[in-house]
Amino acid sequence: MAKIPEAQNRLFKNVFVCKKCQSKMKAKPIQILEGKVKCRNCGKKAFRPVKKK
């Protein structure tokens, strides 16, 4: 199966997962590192990148 670059970017680029409630969120990586982004559901500031399958 060929990997389409547009689909890869949409699914994995700038997408992070909350470490507490596992909700997905799109944000710039620099903002995640500086702690400026909060989770919509639980309010935590701890995120990890999405795991590629």
KOLLODO-75872 format. One record per residue (C-alpha): residue number from 1; z negated, y negated, x negated. Coordinates in Angstrom, 1 decimal, always signed. Last residue first. Example, Ala and Ser with C-alpha at 12.3 -4.5 7.8 and 13.67 -1.06 7.14 Angstrom:
2
    i      zz      yy      xx
    2    -7.1    +1.1   -13.7
    1    -7.8    +4.5   -12.3
END
This chain:
53
    i      zz      yy      xx
   53   -13.1    -2.7    -0.9
   52   -13.9    -6.1    -2.4
   51   -17.5    -7.1    -2.2
   50   -18.1   -10.6    -0.8
   49   -19.8   -13.0    -3.2
   48   -23.6   -13.4    -3.0
   47   -25.7   -16.0    -1.2
   46   -29.3   -17.3    -1.3
   45   -29.8   -20.7    +0.4
   44   -31.6   -19.4    +3.5
   43   -31.3   -21.1    +6.9
   42   -31.3   -17.9    +9.0
   41   -28.2   -18.1   +11.1
   40   -26.0   -20.9    +9.7
   39   -26.9   -20.1    +6.1
   38   -27.5   -23.1    +3.9
   37   -25.2   -24.7    +1.3
   36   -26.3   -27.2    -1.2
   35   -27.8   -24.7    -3.6
   34   -26.0   -25.9    -6.7
   33   -24.4   -22.5    -7.3
   32   -23.2   -22.3    -3.6
   31   -21.8   -25.8    -3.9
   30   -19.9   -24.9    -7.0
   29   -18.5   -21.8    -5.3
   28   -16.9   -23.8    -2.5
   27   -17.8   -22.5    +0.9
   26   -16.8   -19.9    +3.5
   25   -19.6   -18.0    +5.2
   24   -20.2   -14.4    +6.0
   23   -23.5   -13.2    +7.6
   22   -25.5   -10.6    +5.8
   21   -28.9   -11.7    +7.2
   20   -31.0   -12.0    +4.1
   19   -28.6   -12.1    +1.2
   18   -26.1   -14.3    +3.0
   17   -22.5   -13.4    +2.2
   16   -20.0   -15.6    +0.5
   15   -16.3   -16.3    +1.0
   14   -14.5   -18.8    -1.3
   13   -11.6   -16.4    -1.8
   12   -12.1   -12.9    -0.4
   11   -10.4   -12.5    +2.9
   10    -8.0   -15.4    +3.1
    9    -7.1   -15.1    -0.6
    8    -6.4   -11.4    -0.3
    7    -4.3   -11.9    +2.8
    6    -2.1   -14.5    +1.0
    5    -1.8   -12.3    -2.1
    4    -0.5    -9.3    -0.1
    3    -1.6    -6.1    -1.6
    2    +1.0    -3.4    -1.4
    1    +0.0    +0.0    +0.0
END
